[in-house]
Amino acid sequence: MNEPLKIGLAGLGTVGCGVIRMLDQNNGEDIARKLGRPLKVTAVCARDKNKDRGVDISGYSWFNTPEELAKSGDIDVYVELTGGTDGPALEATKIALKRGLDVVTANKAMLAVHSTVLAKLAEENGCALLFEAAVAGGIPIVKSIKESLSGNSIQRVYGILNGTCNYMMTAMQNEGKPFDEILKAAQDEGYAEADPSFDVGGIDAAHKLALLTTLSFGTETSFDDIYIEGIEKITPEDIKAADDLGYRIKLLGVALKTDEGIEQRVHPTLVPSESAIGQVSGVTNCVCVDGDYVGKVMQVGPGAGEGPTASSVVGDLIETARIDKSANVKKTVFSMPVDKLAPYQRAPLKAHEGGYYVRLNLSDRPGTFAAVATRMAEFGISLESIVQRSHGTETDEKVDAAGVAAAPVVIITHDTTEQAVSEALKAIEEDGHIVGQPNMIRIERL
């Protein structure tokens, strides 16, 4: 059997310990038989050497910082699992790549901002930069787009990219409890962090979408050009109204190639209840790709957790073990060499077309519905339905400036633009018909 692939593992959290268990305790022998060489963790680093992590690290060389580990002469591949956009994670990754070491990472935040620079370093130094674990946990979507679907012209990639949000939306659907209560339950179950802003605010999903965009469309990564809206404003009333109308609300990441450029957005979305993506529940992730020849491809699976994410990390390690560097074949990080990626051109989000769900509180007096419909028509908006809802806990006390009670109303539009809906709502508000702030949610055509 050939010499082992020596692995330097930076980060001994949930995923890092999962990698150790997978290689040293469970599947290591089977992997070695498949490869003809073992994968061997030889060096690690973390913040606390003495912390009990449930795995034995006494046989590994210990380094105090990721940078020191990346400089080690006793590793063949550097695994970045410490997290963070910049700082030690970025510096250590650059050190490893400049040394010609293959790098495997689950660090989506770092790649979403710095992937173009890191990919250039990897290609200049003849090494691999692999990141299957950074997007959708255990779903092999990176390899699918980069390899199996690479002959297609991809027009759209979208999906449920954050398990915490999907868990919370499913719980709100099933239990009818408000956002704050469901968030607390998600934290108690370990699905949401003490500071959940990256998850519920849509940032985590946006990191993943940035990478899917580059893989799918061959454009430079541009995280800053993603429109991001979280699920904080979603209420049980929205969930119930959507359900009555035949929809589910999901936090979707959507990237679309248009004539005006690339549209990237993360936001709550109404999808048909009976659609495949509408049926994805709990912490599960789902990624859909629309290709010109293959059609629509959907992959569903666990999006986070020790096992699924460690599985993707080890899959990338197996790929590095199979690379024959003596063949002098250039390894690309994305679907094409980094110098062939097109400059990112952002499509104006205001031009986004589709149906919209609007929940608002209208002054409950004669002529209000007609006035609203007239205003919508003035902005070229055709209404599919306008329904008065029963008063829920959120709207019991609503009254307008004249003391007239407000009625909760849900409007569904036919395809229109976000700009038209926003301007129409502003006009309706100026007319004095709206009490409080309306909630607008896009309806995605699947």
Protein Blocks (a to p, Z undefined) as FASTA:
>chain_A
ZZddddddehjafklmmmmmmmmmmmmmmmmmmnopacddfbdcdfblkbcehiafklpc
cdfbfklmmmpckbfbdcdfkgpjeljllmmmmmmmmnopacddfblklmmmmmmmmmmm
mmmnopacdfklmggpjackklmmmmmmmmpccfbdcddfbfklmmmmmmmmmnopafkl
mmmmmmmnopacfblmlmmnommmmmmmmmmmmmmnopacdfklpccddfklpcfklmmm
mmmnopacdddddddddfkbccdddddddddfkbmklmpgcjbdcdddddfklopadddd
dfbdjklmmmmmmmmmmmmmmpcfknopacdfblbdfklpccdddddfklpgcddddddd
ddddehklmmmmmmmmmnopacfbdcdddddfklmmgccfkopacdddddddddddfklm
mmmmmmmmmnopagcjddddddddZZ
